[in-house]
Amino acid sequence: MRLEKMFSALKEKGEGAFMPYVCCGDPSAEFTLELIGTLVENGADAIELGIPFSDPIADGKTIQGASARALEAGMTPEKALEVISEVRKRGIEVPVLVMTYYNIVYANGGEEFLKRVKEAGADGMIVPDVPLEESAKLREECDGAGLELIYFITPNCSDSRLEKIAEKAKGFIYAVGVLGITGEREEVAPEAVALVGRAKKVAEVPVVVGFGISKGEHASAVVGAGGAGVIVGSAIVNIYSKHIEGKFDSGKVLGEIGEFAREMKEGLGKKS
């Protein structure tokens, strides 16, 4: 599996994984493809590709805005699968994790949809509104499709629940760095550092931190705490969304994003 190989290779090099979130179709499918290419060229080790949903309950206003723009521009689950297929046609081989909500999976055929996700070239699913206790059917369907189902842990997870999640986890565990929704924050919360430490005691898969990660020093703090990488979304959306209302110079925007990606990867221990 791509995920396992990626984490193994990074561990050998002493690096953490940089896993940026991309909202598919914001502001267009073509920009999404250019954005993914730029991120990978500048250090991204994997891509979390969001299929936009009308009620993204786990996301803050930045990702909500991106989802709304993508939907308005005509992005659909089927078009998102076409984007994944095109990513692979362009020779991009990093792991791709599809992030969406369960209604998208269910409304588009459940198990059959997941098989199409796999056939398009994705490696796993991140479905934040399906908790462990309700995940048996989805986990079985993901297993059948050959996809890793990624589980979340939060700072208020009890030790017993954390152990149960660790027992079921594949690919990696997504540690939510703060109590709340996605969005940029000034510092890595102490509870995120503590959560990584607790998870590593019981988990056999890597622990990756998301929510509130937006700077190279955040990435360094996560790796220093024993985390295997970071997921970054709002910070990237904020870089390009400020240009959408005016003349959208994709070259300039992608240059800014490339610089940001390099900063994040350096914070994760990239060797010069």
C-alpha positions in Angstrom: 0.0 0.0 0.0 1.2 3.5 -0.8 0.6 4.8 2.7 2.6 2.2 4.4 5.5 2.6 2.0 5.4 6.4 2.4 5.5 6.3 6.2 8.3 3.7 6.1 10.4 5.7 3.7 10.0 8.9 5.7 10.8 7.2 9.0 14.1 6.0 7.5 14.9 9.5 6.5 13.9 11.0 9.8 11.1 13.1 8.2 7.5 13.7 9.0 4.8 13.5 6.4 3.3 16.7 4.9 -0.3 15.9 3.9 -2.1 19.0 2.6 -5.8 19.1 2.2 -7.2 20.2 -1.2 -10.9 21.0 -1.7 -11.7 19.5 -5.1 -13.1 22.0 -7.5 -12.3 25.2 -5.6 -12.3 27.4 -7.6 -12.1 24.9 -10.5 -11.1 21.3 -11.3 -8.2 22.5 -13.4 -6.8 24.6 -10.5 -7.2 21.6 -8.2 -5.0 19.6 -10.6 -2.4 22.4 -10.8 -2.5 22.8 -7.0 -1.9 19.2 -6.3 1.0 19.2 -8.8 2.5 22.2 -7.1 2.2 20.8 -3.7 3.8 17.5 -4.6 6.6 19.2 -6.5 7.3 21.2 -3.3 7.3 18.4 -0.8 3.8 17.0 -0.2 4.0 13.4 0.7 0.3 12.7 0.3 -2.9 14.5 -0.6 -6.1 14.7 1.3 -8.7 15.5 -1.4 -12.0 16.8 -0.2 -15.2 16.1 -2.0 -17.3 19.1 -1.2 -20.5 18.7 0.8 -23.2 21.2 1.5 -23.0 20.7 5.3 -19.4 20.2 6.3 -19.9 20.0 10.1 -16.2 19.4 11.0 -14.9 22.3 9.0 -14.4 26.0 9.9 -15.4 28.9 7.8 -12.4 28.7 5.5 -13.1 25.1 4.3 -16.8 25.7 4.4 -16.2 28.6 1.9 -14.1 26.4 -0.3 -16.8 23.7 -0.4 -19.5 26.2 -1.2 -17.4 27.7 -4.1 -16.6 24.2 -5.4 -20.3 23.2 -5.4 -21.3 26.4 -7.0 -18.7 25.8 -9.7 -20.3 22.4 -10.5 -18.1 19.9 -8.6 -19.7 16.6 -8.0 -18.5 13.2 -6.5 -18.2 11.8 -10.0 -16.2 14.7 -11.3 -14.0 14.4 -8.2 -13.2 10.8 -9.2 -12.3 12.1 -12.6 -9.9 14.5 -10.9 -8.2 11.6 -9.0 -7.9 9.6 -12.3 -6.3 12.6 -14.0 -3.9 13.0 -11.0 -2.7 9.5 -11.7 -2.5 10.0 -15.4 -0.2 12.9 -14.8 2.2 10.6 -13.1 1.6 11.7 -9.5 2.1 8.6 -7.3 1.8 10.0 -3.7 -1.1 8.5 -1.6 -4.5 10.2 -2.1 -7.0 10.1 0.8 -10.5 11.1 -0.1 -12.2 13.2 2.6 -15.9 13.6 2.6 -19.1 13.0 4.6 -21.0 9.8 4.8 -24.0 11.2 2.9 -21.9 11.5 -0.2 -20.8 7.8 0.1 -24.3 6.6 0.8 -26.1 8.7 -1.8 -23.6 7.6 -4.5 -23.9 3.9 -4.0 -22.0 3.0 -0.8 -19.8 0.0 -1.6 -20.0 0.5 -5.3 -19.0 4.2 -4.9 -16.0 3.1 -2.8 -14.9 0.7 -5.4 -15.0 3.5 -8.0 -12.9 5.7 -5.6 -10.3 2.9 -5.5 -10.4 2.4 -9.2 -9.8 6.1 -9.8 -6.6 5.8 -7.8 -7.3 6.7 -4.2 -5.8 4.9 -1.3 -8.1 5.7 1.6 -11.2 7.4 3.0 -11.5 10.1 5.7 -15.2 10.3 6.8 -15.4 12.6 9.9 -19.1 12.1 10.7 -18.8 8.3 11.1 -17.6 7.6 14.6 -16.0 4.3 15.7 -19.2 3.0 17.1 -21.1 3.4 13.8 -18.2 2.5 11.5 -18.5 -1.3 11.1 -20.4 -1.2 7.8 -18.2 1.5 6.3 -15.1 -0.2 7.5 -16.2 -3.5 5.8 -17.0 -1.7 2.6 -13.7 0.1 2.6 -11.9 -3.2 3.2 -13.8 -4.8 0.3 -12.8 -1.9 -2.0 -9.1 -2.0 -0.9 -9.3 1.4 0.9 -7.9 2.4 4.3 -10.5 3.9 6.5 -8.9 6.6 8.7 -10.1 7.1 12.2 -10.1 10.3 14.3 -9.0 10.7 17.9 -9.5 13.9 19.9 -8.0 15.4 23.0 -11.0 14.3 25.1 -10.8 10.7 24.0 -10.7 8.4 27.0 -7.9 5.9 27.2 -10.3 3.0 26.7 -11.8 4.5 23.6 -8.4 5.4 22.2 -7.3 1.8 22.6 -10.4 0.6 20.7 -9.7 3.0 17.9 -6.0 2.0 17.8 -7.1 -1.6 17.5 -9.2 -0.9 14.4 -7.0 1.7 12.8 -5.3 1.2 9.4 -3.0 3.6 7.4 -2.7 6.1 10.2 -4.6 7.7 13.0 -5.8 11.3 12.5 -5.3 13.2 15.7 -7.5 16.3 16.0 -5.1 18.9 17.5 -7.8 21.0 19.1 -11.3 20.7 20.4 -13.4 22.3 17.6 -13.4 22.8 13.9 -10.7 23.2 11.3 -8.9 26.6 11.0 -5.5 28.3 11.5 -4.2 28.9 15.0 -1.2 30.6 16.4 0.3 27.6 18.3 0.1 23.9 18.5 -2.1 23.2 21.5 -0.6 21.4 24.5 -3.4 18.9 24.3 -2.3 18.0 20.8 1.2 17.1 22.0 -0.3 15.1 24.9 -2.7 13.3 22.5 0.2 12.2 20.3 2.0 10.8 23.3 -1.0 8.9 24.5 -1.8 7.5 21.0 1.7 6.3 20.4 1.6 4.1 23.5 -1.2 2.0 22.0 -1.2 2.5 18.2 0.7 0.4 15.8 0.1 2.8 12.9 1.5 6.3 12.6 -0.2 9.3 14.3 -0.8 12.4 12.1 -2.0 15.7 13.5 -4.5 18.0 11.8 -6.7 21.0 12.7 -4.9 24.3 13.5 -1.6 23.4 11.8 -0.4 26.3 9.6 3.3 27.0 10.2 6.6 25.2 9.9 7.1 25.5 13.6 3.8 23.8 14.2 5.1 20.9 12.1 8.3 20.8 14.1 6.4 20.7 17.3 4.3 17.7 16.1 7.3 15.7 15.0 9.1 16.6 18.2 6.2 15.1 20.1 6.5 11.9 18.2 3.9 12.6 15.5 4.4 11.1 12.0 3.2 14.1 10.1 0.7 16.9 9.7 -2.4 17.7 7.7 -2.8 21.3 6.6 -5.9 22.7 4.9 -7.1 26.1 5.9 -3.7 27.8 5.6 -3.5 26.7 1.9 -7.1 27.7 1.1 -6.4 31.1 2.7 -3.4 31.7 0.4 -5.4 31.3 -2.9 -8.9 32.3 -1.8 -7.9 36.0 -1.2 -7.2 36.2 -4.9 -10.4 34.7 -6.2 -12.5 37.9 -6.3 -9.9 39.8 -8.4 -7.8 38.8 -11.3 -6.7 35.2 -10.5 -3.1 34.8 -11.5 -2.7 31.1 -11.0 1.1 31.2 -11.6 1.6 33.8 -8.8 -0.8 32.0 -6.5 0.9 28.6 -7.0 4.2 30.2 -6.4 3.1 31.4 -3.0 1.7 27.9 -2.2 4.9 26.3 -3.3 6.9 28.5 -0.9 4.5 27.6 1.9 4.7 23.9 1.1 8.5 24.0 1.3 8.3 25.8 4.7 6.0 23.1 6.0 8.2 20.3 4.7 11.3 21.9 6.2 9.6 22.0 9.5 9.0 18.3 9.2 12.7 17.6 9.1 13.5 17.6 5.4 17.2 17.2 4.8 18.8 19.7 2.6 
